[in-house]
Amino acid sequence: MTLAVFFGCTFIAFGPALSLFLFTIARDPLRIIILIAGAFFWLVSLLLSSLIWFIAVKASDPRDEALQRGLLIFGVMFSVLLQEAFRFLYYKLLRKAIEGLVALSEDGCSPISIQQMAYVAGVGFGLMSGAFSMINLLADALGPGTVGIHGDSQLYFLTSAFMTMVLIFLHTFWGILFFHGCENRRWWEIAAVVLMHLAVSGSTFWNPLYVGSLVPSYLLMAAAAVWAYLLSGGSAQNLRRFLLCSQSGASPQLAS
């Protein structure tokens, strides 16, 4: 492995997400706090799910391959449910925080909306999830091993980087959808997020048939992105104006 593989996979996995952070979060201290707290909530959920899976593995027969695979599937599914449970707890915490911000505000308005909190919290979940997904792989990418030396796919690092990128974006969109469902008591939206999360995590069991995990994940990401965009107040007309660099329907004027 070479440095080119290391930096290439790093930029693929984290480049788009870091761009979101720099352009939409980094200049606002309150958003940074919300992002770090969201990353912490995800980390606690991972710690608890890892502890339960570790106990289950130690209490079982390590020679039973079918049982060990079943425990692995159970661990992944349980981890997904626990992550979404902690997302709900984080929503409740942020809801209380908004009430406190409104009480302290001179004009009676919160400096950040629940939609903005949902977006930032989703980015926090996604970045921490991506970091734990890729940190060991990036360390291995520096060598001295060679991928595919025993006939396995040589696209392991590349596909892992693309999978990490899609998971970061999915967590961002899921945060928006989840918080919207909680705000409006649309429990089916929350259920849809949980089902999408389970589907994406479950698709990784198709690996090393990477098409079986990457293609469905990217299709779900596209659907979740459109859904989150519409729930955030977006429309086709707004998107068209953005792409045409116009404001309020007026054509851009050249400066004299």
VOLOMI-654431 format. One record per atom (N, C-alpha, C, CB): y, z, x. Coordinates in steps of 0.05 Angstrom, whole numbers, padded with zeros to 5 digits, always signed. Each point is the difference from the previous one (the first is absolute). Glycine has a CB too. Layout:
BEGIN
YZX;...
# end
This chain:
BEGIN
-00024+00000+00017;+00024+00000-00017;+00025+00000+00017;-00025+00024-00036;+00047-00033+00025;+00024-00003+00016;+00024+00013-00015;-00017-00042+00020;+00039+00044-00006;+00024+00010-00012;+00010-00018-00023;+00012+00021+00043;-00018-00047-00041;+00008-00018-00021;-00014+00007-00027;+00006-00036+00035;-00032+00044-00033;-00014+00008-00025;+00012+00026-00010;-00041-00022+00016;+00047+00040+00002;+00012+00026-00008;+00026-00004-00015;-00022+00022+00039;+00041-00036-00026;+00027-00003-00012;-00001-00018-00024;+00020+00007+00045;-00037-00028-00044;-00003-00018-00023;-00009+00015-00025;-00009-00037+00031;-00012+00053-00028;-00010+00015-00023;+00020+00021-00009;-00047-00007+00016;+00061+00019+00003;+00021+00020-00008;+00022-00012-00016;-00011+00025+00041;+00021-00048-00033;+00022-00013-00014;-00009-00010-00027;+00020-00013+00043;-00045+00003-00045;-00010-00009-00026;-00003+00023-00019;-00025-00037+00022;+00014+00059-00013;-00006+00023-00017;+00025+00015-00009;-00043+00004+00022;+00062+00000-00003;+00023+00017-00005;+00027-00014-00001;-00026+00036+00021;+00027-00061-00011;+00026-00014+00001;+00014-00002-00027;-00019-00025+00038;+00007+00014-00059;+00014-00002-00026;+00008+00028-00011;-00026-00042-00009;+00008+00062+00012;+00007+00026-00011;+00023+00013+00015;-00048+00005-00014;+00048-00008+00041;+00022+00011+00016;+00027-00014-00007;-00033+00011+00036;+00031-00037-00043;+00024-00014-00009;+00011+00012-00025;-00017-00042+00021;-00001+00049-00040;+00009+00013-00025;+00013+00027+00007;-00037-00022-00025;+00025+00037+00043;+00011+00026+00008;+00028-00003+00012;-00047+00017+00008;+00050-00036+00010;+00026-00003+00014;+00022-00009-00018;-00025-00011+00041;+00019-00007-00060;+00020-00012-00016;+00006+00016-00026;-00013-00044+00018;-00006+00060-00027;+00004+00013-00026;-00001+00030+00001;-00020-00040-00020;+00010+00052+00042;-00004+00029+00000;+00014+00013+00024;-00043-00007-00023;+00043-00005+00046;+00008+00014+00025;+00028+00010-00001;-00032-00029+00024;+00050+00017-00039;+00028+00008+00001;+00006+00023-00020;+00012-00046+00014;-00031+00054-00029;+00004+00021-00021;-00016+00025+00007;+00009-00036-00035;+00003+00058+00043;-00015+00024+00008;-00018+00010-00022;+00037+00012+00030;-00028-00013-00055;-00015+00010-00023;-00026-00017-00003;+00042+00017-00023;-00040-00043+00026;-00023-00017-00002;-00020+00005+00022;+00028-00034-00022;-00018+00040+00046;-00018+00006+00022;-00015+00026-00006;+00031-00023+00032;-00018+00043-00043;-00014+00025-00007;-00022-00005-00020;+00042+00025+00010;-00036-00042-00031;-00019-00006-00021;-00024-00015+00012;+00037-00001-00034;-00031-00018+00053;-00022-00015+00012;-00018+00018+00017;+00030-00040+00001;-00018+00058+00015;-00016+00018+00016;-00017+00019-00017;+00035-00003+00036;-00023+00013-00058;-00015+00017-00018;-00023-00015-00013;+00042+00027-00008;-00037-00052+00000;-00021-00016-00011;-00023-00005+00019;+00033-00022-00029;-00026+00017+00054;-00021-00003+00021;-00016+00025+00004;+00029-00034+00023;-00015+00057-00025;-00014+00026+00002;-00019+00004-00023;+00040+00019+00024;-00032-00026-00048;-00018+00004-00023;-00025-00018+00003;+00040+00010-00029;-00037-00034+00039;-00023-00017+00004;-00018+00012+00022;+00027-00041-00014;-00015+00052+00034;-00015+00012+00022;-00017+00024-00010;+00036-00015+00033;-00024+00031-00050;-00015+00023-00011;-00024-00009-00017;+00043+00027+00000;-00038-00048-00015;-00022-00011-00017;-00023-00010+00018;+00033-00013-00036;-00026+00000+00058;-00020-00010+00019;-00015+00023+00012;+00027-00041+00010;-00013+00062-00002;-00012+00023+00012;-00021+00013-00018;+00042+00008+00026;-00035-00005-00052;-00018+00013-00019;-00024-00017-00005;+00039+00023-00021;-00035-00049+00017;-00022-00018-00005;-00019-00002+00024;+00029-00026-00032;-00017+00025+00056;-00017-00001+00024;-00016+00026+00004;+00034-00030+00021;-00023+00052-00029;-00014+00026+00002;-00024+00000-00018;+00043+00023+00012;-00039-00032-00037;-00022+00000-00019;-00022-00020+00008;+00033+00013-00036;-00025-00036+00046;-00020-00019+00009;-00015+00010+00024;+00029-00037-00017;-00015+00050+00036;-00013+00012+00023;-00021+00021-00008;+00042-00009+00027;-00035+00026-00045;-00019+00020-00009;-00024-00013-00014;+00038+00033-00006;-00033-00054-00010;-00022-00013-00014;-00019-00014+00020;+00030-00007-00039;-00019-00005+00060;-00017-00013+00020;-00016+00020+00016;+00034-00036+00003;-00022+00059+00004;-00014+00020+00016;-00022+00013-00016;+00042+00008+00026;-00038-00007-00053;-00020+00014-00017;-00022-00019-00008;+00035+00030-00016;-00034-00056+00024;-00020-00019-00008;-00018-00008+00023;+00031-00017-00035;-00051+00001+00030;-00018-00010+00021;+00012-00024+00014;-00040+00017-00027;+00047-00015+00053;+00012-00022+00014;-00018-00024+00003;+00028+00033+00023;-00055-00030-00026;-00019-00021+00003;-00003-00017-00025;-00024+00027+00034;+00034-00018-00056;-00001-00015-00025;+00023-00019-00002;-00024+00039-00023;+00020-00064+00030;+00022-00020+00001;+00012-00005-00027;-00021-00021+00040;+00003+00019-00061;+00010-00005-00027;+00018+00023-00009;-00041-00027-00010;+00033+00052+00016;+00016+00023-00008;+00027+00000+00015;-00042+00026-00010;+00041-00032+00036;+00025+00000+00015;+00019-00022-00010;-00026+00017+00040;+00016-00040-00047;+00017-00021-00011;+00012+00009-00027;-00027-00035+00024;+00010+00048-00040;+00010+00010-00026;+00022+00021+00004;-00045-00008-00019;+00041+00025+00039;+00021+00020+00006;+00026-00013+00010;-00036+00033+00011;+00033-00055+00004;+00024-00014+00009;+00015-00012-00023;-00023-00011+00043;+00008-00001-00062;+00013-00012-00024;+00013+00022-00016;-00033-00037-00001;+00019+00060-00002;+00011+00023-00014;+00026+00010+00013;-00046+00012-00015;+00045-00011+00042;+00024+00010+00015;+00024-00018-00004;-00031+00020+00033;+00026-00047-00033;+00023-00018-00004;+00011+00002-00028;-00020-00031+00033;+00003+00031-00053;+00009+00002-00028;+00014+00027-00005;-00038-00030-00014;+00027+00052+00025;+00012+00026-00003;+00027+00001+00014;-00045+00021-00003;+00047-00034+00026;+00026+00000+00014;+00021-00015-00016;-00025+00002+00043;+00017-00024-00056;+00019-00015-00016;+00011+00017-00023;-00024-00043+00011;+00005+00056-00025;+00009+00017-00022;+00017+00023+00009;-00042-00011-00024;+00036+00023+00047;+00016+00021+00011;+00028-00009+00008;-00042+00022+00015;+00044-00046-00003;+00026-00011+00007;+00017-00004-00025;-00021-00023+00039;+00009+00013-00061;+00016-00004-00024;+00007+00027-00013;-00023-00044-00007;+00006+00064+00010;+00007+00026-00010;+00024+00012+00015;-00048+00008-00013;+00048-00012+00039;+00023+00009+00016;+00025-00017-00005;-00032+00017+00035;+00028-00042-00042;+00024-00016-00008;+00012+00011-00025;-00021-00041+00020;+00004+00051-00039;+00011+00012-00024;+00014+00026+00006;-00037-00021-00026;+00025+00038+00044;+00013+00025+00007;+00027-00006+00014;-00045+00022+00005;+00046-00043+00011;+00025-00007+00013;+00021-00009-00020;-00025-00013+00041;+00016-00002-00062;+00019-00008-00021;+00011+00025-00014;-00026-00042-00007;+00009+00062+00001;+00010+00024-00013;+00020+00015+00018;-00043+00004-00025;+00038-00004+00051;+00018+00013+00018;+00027-00014+00001;-00039+00015+00027;+00038-00042-00025;+00025-00015+00000;+00016+00002-00026;-00021-00032+00032;+00006+00035-00054;+00014+00004-00026;+00015+00026+00000;-00036-00026-00023;+00025+00047+00035;+00014+00025+00002;+00024-00002+00020;-00043+00024-00010;+00039-00040+00031;+00021-00004+00019;+00024-00014-00013;-00034-00002+00037;+00029-00018-00054;+00022-00014-00014;+00016+00020-00017;-00027-00043+00000;+00013+00060-00014;+00014+00020-00016;+00018+00018+00017;-00039-00001-00033;+00029+00008+00056;+00016+00017+00018;+00024-00016+00011;-00041+00026+00013;+00037-00051-00006;+00022-00017+00010;+00022-00004-00022;-00032-00023+00031;+00023+00020-00055;+00019-00004-00022;+00016+00026-00004;-00030-00034-00022;+00016+00057+00024;+00014+00026-00004;+00021+00005+00022;-00041+00018-00022;+00035-00028+00046;+00019+00004+00022;+00022-00021+00002;-00037+00022+00024;+00032-00044-00038;+00020-00022+00002;+00025+00006-00016;-00038-00032+00006;+00061+00024+00005;+00025+00005-00014;+00003-00017-00025;+00020+00011+00044;-00030-00036-00044;+00002-00017-00023;-00024+00000-00018;+00029-00028+00028;-00048+00046-00022;-00024+00002-00017;-00019-00022+00002;+00028+00025-00030;-00027-00041+00052;-00018-00022+00004;-00016+00003+00025;+00032-00030-00024;-00056+00021+00024;-00017+00002+00024;+00008-00022+00020;-00038+00020-00027;+00039-00014+00053;+00007-00020+00020;-00022-00021+00003;+00028+00034+00023;-00052-00030-00034;-00021-00019+00002;-00016+00000-00026;-00003+00007+00051;-00005-00030-00060;-00014-00003-00025;-00030+00004+00004;+00035-00031-00017;-00049+00035-00005;-00029+00004+00002;-00014-00026+00009;+00002+00036-00036;+00010-00059+00029;-00011-00025+00009;+00002-00003+00030;+00012-00021-00044;+00011+00029+00055;+00003-00001+00029;-00019+00020+00014;+00048-00014-00006;-00051+00037-00006;-00019+00020+00011;-00028-00011+00000;+00030+00037-00016;-00038-00051-00006;-00026-00011-00002;-00005-00020+00022;+00000+00006-00049;+00020-00023+00054;-00003-00020+00022;-00003+00013+00027;+00027-00032-00027;-00009+00051+00033;-00001+00013+00026;-00026+00016+00004;+00051+00002+00000;-00059+00012-00021;-00025+00015+00001;-00024-00018+00005;+00020+00035-00030;-00019-00059+00017;-00022-00019+00004;-00001-00010+00029;+00004-00013-00048;+00019+00008+00059;+00001-00009+00028;-00011+00022+00018;+00040-00029-00009;-00033+00054+00003;-00010+00023+00016;-00030+00002-00001;+00042+00024-00008;-00053-00027-00017;-00029+00000-00002;-00013-00023+00015;+00005+00021-00045;+00008-00045+00043;-00011-00023+00013;+00000+00001+00030;+00014-00025-00039;+00008+00034+00050;+00003+00001+00030;-00020+00020+00011;+00048-00012-00003;-00051+00035-00009;-00020+00020+00010;-00028-00011-00003;+00032+00038-00011;-00038-00051-00012;-00026-00011-00004;-00006-00022+00021;+00003+00010-00049;+00017-00027+00054;-00003-00021+00021;-00004+00011+00027;+00027-00029-00028;-00012+00051+00035;-00002+00012+00026;-00029+00010+00005;+00049+00013-00001;-00060+00000-00018;-00027+00010+00003;-00021-00022-00001;+00015+00043-00020;-00009-00065+00007;-00018-00022-00001;-00002-00015+00027;+00010-00005-00049;+00013+00004+00064;+00001-00018+00023;+00001+00015+00027;+00023-00032-00030;-00017+00057+00030;+00006+00013+00026;-00024-00001+00019;+00032+00031-00024;-00056-00026+00014;-00024-00001+00017;-00007-00029+00007;-00017+00042-00021;+00021-00060+00002;-00005-00028+00006;+00018-00011+00021;-00016-00006-00047;+00042+00013+00046;+00019-00009+00020;-00007+00011+00027;+00035-00003-00035;-00045+00028+00036;-00008+00012+00026;-00024-00016+00011;+00016+00045-00015;-00035-00053-00003;-00023-00015+00010;+00008-00029+00008;-00029+00028-00030;+00051-00038+00018;+00008-00027+00006;+00008-00004+00029;+00015-00005-00047;-00008+00027+00060;+00008-00001+00028;-00024-00003+00019;+00039+00027-00011;-00063-00026+00000;-00024-00004+00017;-00013+00025+00008;+00020-00041+00016;-00041+00039+00001;-00009-00025+00014;-00021-00016-00016;+00010+00024+00042;-00016-00016-00067;-00021-00014-00015;+00008-00028-00008;-00015+00044-00017;-00005-00059+00008;+00004-00028-00010;-00010-00002-00028;-00003-00018+00047;+00019+00009-00066;-00008-00003-00028;-00018-00024-00002;+00043+00022-00016;-00065-00019+00000;-00017-00022-00005;-00021-00006+00021;+00036-00018-00026;-00039+00035+00046;-00018-00005+00022;-00029-00001-00010;+00032+00022+00032;-00038-00008-00054;-00027+00000-00011;-00002-00018-00024;-00006+00047+00017;+00024-00066-00020;-00002-00019-00022;+00016+00007-00024;-00044-00011+00017;+00058+00034-00016;+00017+00008-00023;+00026-00016+00000;-00019+00046+00001;+00034-00044-00023;+00024-00015-00003;+00021+00009+00021;-00009-00005-00049;+00023-00015+00061;+00021+00005+00019;+00027+00005-00013;-00025-00028+00033;+00025+00027-00060;+00025+00004-00014;+00004+00029-00010;-00003-00048-00014;-00013+00066+00026;+00001+00028-00010;+00028+00012+00001;-00047+00005+00015;+00060-00007+00008;+00026+00013+00004;+00021-00014-00017;-00013+00013+00046;+00011-00040-00047;+00020-00015-00016;-00002+00006-00030;-00002-00036+00035;-00022+00036-00045;-00004+00005-00029;+00007+00030-00006;-00035-00036-00002;+00030+00054+00020;+00007+00028-00004;+00031+00002-00001;-00042+00015+00024;+00056-00030-00008;+00029+00001+00000;+00011-00011-00027;+00001-00005+00050;-00012-00017-00059;+00009-00011-00026;-00007+00019-00023;-00006-00046+00018;-00017+00060-00016;-00008+00019-00021;+00019+00024+00000;-00048-00015+00004;+00056+00024+00019;+00019+00022+00002;+00027-00007-00012;-00024+00016+00041;+00033-00041-00035;+00025-00009-00011;+00000+00000-00031;+00007-00027+00041;-00029+00017-00052;-00001-00002-00029;-00002+00028-00013;-00022-00045+00004;+00008+00063+00010;-00001+00028-00011;+00027+00013+00000;-00047+00003+00016;+00063-00007+00005;+00026+00012+00000;+00017-00011-00023;-00003+00004+00050;+00003-00030-00054;+00015-00011-00023;-00011+00009-00026;+00011-00040+00028;-00038+00042-00031;-00011+00009-00025;+00008+00028-00006;-00038-00030+00007;+00038+00048+00012;+00009+00027-00004;+00029+00001-00010;-00033+00017+00035;+00049-00035-00024;+00028-00001-00008;+00002-00008-00030;+00014-00012+00047;-00028-00009-00054;+00001-00009-00028;-00014+00020-00018;+00000-00048+00016;-00022+00060-00008;-00013+00020-00016;+00018+00023-00005;-00044-00014+00019;+00060+00022+00000;+00019+00022-00004;+00019-00006-00023;-00004+00012+00049;+00015-00036-00049;+00018-00008-00021;-00014+00000-00027;+00026-00028+00033;-00049+00016-00035;-00015-00001-00025;-00008+00028-00009;-00017-00045+00012;+00007+00061+00006;-00009+00027-00007;+00023+00017-00010;-00036-00003+00035;+00058+00003-00022;+00023+00016-00008;+00011-00010-00027;+00011+00010+00048;-00011-00036-00052;+00009-00011-00026;-00018+00009-00022;+00019-00040+00023;-00045+00040-00018;-00019+00010-00020;+00004+00029-00007;-00032-00034+00016;+00037+00051+00005;+00005+00028-00005;+00026+00005-00015;-00025+00010+00042;+00046-00026-00035;+00026+00004-00013;-00001-00007-00030;+00022-00011+00044;-00037-00010-00050;-00001-00010-00028;-00025+00007-00014;+00029-00037+00014;-00045+00055-00002;-00026+00009-00012;-00017-00024-00008;+00023+00041-00016;-00023-00061+00033;-00019-00022-00003;-00024+00004+00018;+00038-00032-00011;-00057+00047+00000;-00023+00008+00016;-00017-00023+00009;+00001+00044-00024;+00001-00066+00008;-00016-00024+00008;+00010-00012+00026;-00010-00008-00049;+00036+00011+00054;+00011-00010+00026;-00011+00017+00023;+00042-00016-00024;-00044+00042+00020;-00011+00017+00020;-00029-00007+00005;+00032+00037-00012;-00047-00041-00011;-00028-00008+00002;-00003-00027+00015;-00010+00025-00042;+00028-00043+00037;-00001-00026+00013;+00004+00003+00031;+00017-00022-00042;+00001+00039+00050;+00004+00005+00028;-00026+00012+00013;+00049+00008-00008;-00061+00011-00006;-00024+00012+00011;-00023-00020+00002;+00013+00044-00020;-00016-00061+00000;-00021-00021+00000;+00005-00020+00022;-00006+00006-00049;+00032-00014+00053;+00006-00019+00021;-00006+00012+00028;+00035-00021-00029;-00029+00047+00032;-00005+00013+00025;-00030+00002+00005;+00043+00027-00006;-00058-00021-00015;-00029+00002+00003;-00012-00028+00007;-00001+00039-00032;+00012-00060+00019;-00010-00027+00005;+00005-00009+00029;+00008-00010-00049;+00017+00016+00059;+00006-00009+00027;-00017+00016+00020;+00047-00011-00014;-00049+00037+00010;-00016+00016+00019;-00030-00008-00002;+00033+00038-00005;-00043-00043-00019;-00028-00008-00003;-00005-00027+00012;-00002+00027-00041;+00022-00045+00041;-00005-00027+00010;-00005+00000+00030;+00029-00018-00035;-00021+00039+00049;-00004+00002+00029;-00030+00003+00007;+00045+00020+00005;-00062-00013-00025;-00028+00002+00006;-00013-00027+00002;-00001+00043-00025;+00016-00065+00019;-00010-00027+00004;+00001-00007+00030;+00015-00013-00047;+00001+00027+00062;+00002-00007+00029;-00027+00003+00013;+00049+00015+00001;-00055-00032+00018;+00017-00019+00015;+00005-00027-00014;-00016+00022+00040;+00009-00024-00066;+00008-00024-00015;+00029+00004-00009;-00048-00009-00016;+00067+00003+00035;+00028+00008-00004;+00013-00014-00023;+00002+00009+00049;-00011-00033-00056;+00011-00014-00023;-00003+00017-00025;-00010-00045+00022;-00013+00059-00024;-00005+00017-00023;+00019+00023-00004;-00047-00013+00005;+00061+00021+00016;+00019+00022-00002;+00029-00009+00002;-00034+00030+00020;+00040-00049-00003;+00028-00009+00004;+00010-00016-00024;-00008+00000+00049;-00008-00019-00059;+00010-00017-00022;+00006+00016-00025;-00027-00038+00019;+00008+00055-00029;+00007+00016-00024;+00023+00019+00005;-00047-00003-00014;+00049+00014+00038;+00022+00019+00005;+00027-00014-00001;-00031+00027+00029;+00033-00051-00018;+00025-00014+00000;+00007-00010-00028;-00008-00014+00047;-00012+00007-00063;+00005-00008-00028;+00011+00024-00016;-00037-00035+00003;+00024+00058+00002;+00010+00025-00014;+00028+00007+00010;-00048+00016-00005;+00053-00020+00030;+00027+00006+00011;+00021-00018-00014;-00020+00014+00044;+00014-00039-00047;+00019-00019-00013;+00005+00009-00029;-00016-00038+00029;-00006+00045-00043;+00003+00009-00028;+00016+00026-00002;-00044-00022-00011;+00038+00041+00029;+00014+00026+00000;+00030-00004+00008;-00043+00023+00012;+00049-00042+00006;+00027-00005+00008;+00016-00011-00024;-00015-00009+00047;+00004-00010-00062;+00014-00011-00023;+00004+00021-00021;-00020-00045+00009;+00000+00061-00014;+00001+00021-00020;+00021+00021+00008;-00048-00007-00011;+00048+00016+00036;+00020+00019+00009;+00028-00011-00001;-00034+00020+00029;+00037-00046-00023;+00026-00013-00001;+00012+00000-00028;-00014-00029+00039;-00003+00022-00058;+00008-00001-00028;+00007+00028-00011;-00028-00041-00007;+00012+00061+00014;+00005+00027-00009;+00025+00012+00013;-00049+00006-00006;+00057-00016+00029;+00024+00010+00013;+00025-00014-00010;-00027+00009+00040;+00025-00025-00060;+00023-00014-00012;+00004-00028+00010;+00020+00044-00004;-00039-00054+00019;+00003-00027+00010;-00007-00021-00021;-00011+00017+00045;+00020-00041-00041;-00005-00022-00018;-00001-00026+00016;+00022+00025-00039;-00032-00046+00026;-00001-00026+00013;+00029-00010+00007;-00043-00011-00024;+00062+00017+00006;+00027-00008+00004;+00012+00014+00025;+00006-00009-00049;-00011+00035+00051;+00010+00015+00023;-00012-00011+00026;+00006+00041-00028;-00032-00047+00027;-00013-00011+00024;+00012-00027+00008;-00042+00025-00012;+00048-00041-00009;+00011-00026+00006;+00028+00003+00012;-00026-00020-00038;+00042+00038+00028;+00026+00005+00012;-00001+00009+00028;+00017+00011-00045;-00037+00006+00051;-00003+00010+00027;-00008-00023+00019;-00014+00045-00018;-00004-00061+00009;-00009-00022+00017;+00022-00021+00005;-00046+00007-00017;+00064-00009-00003;+00022-00019+00002;+00025+00013+00013;-00018-00025-00040;+00015+00050+00048;+00022+00015+00013;+00026+00000-00018;-00019-00012+00045;+00015+00015-00071;+00023+00000-00018;+00002+00028-00013;-00005-00049-00009;+00027+00055-00002;+00005+00026-00012;+00012-00004-00028;+00007+00021+00046;-00020-00008-00065;+00010-00001-00027;+00001-00029-00011;+00026+00042+00008;-00043-00058+00001;-00001-00028-00010;+00021-00018+00011;-00019+00019-00040;+00036-00010+00058;+00022-00017+00011;-00010-00012+00025;+00036+00029-00020;-00027-00054+00025;-00008-00014+00025;+00015+00012+00023;-00009-00042-00026;-00005+00044+00049;+00014+00012+00023;+00023-00018+00009;-00043+00022+00015;+00065-00010-00007;+00023-00014+00008;+00003+00002+00030;+00022+00009-00044;-00014-00031+00056;+00006+00000+00029;+00026+00014+00006;-00026-00043+00005;+00026+00059+00015;+00025+00013+00007;+00020-00020+00012;-00025+00043+00008;+00050-00041-00016;+00021-00018+00011;+00011+00011+00025;+00011-00016-00047;
# end
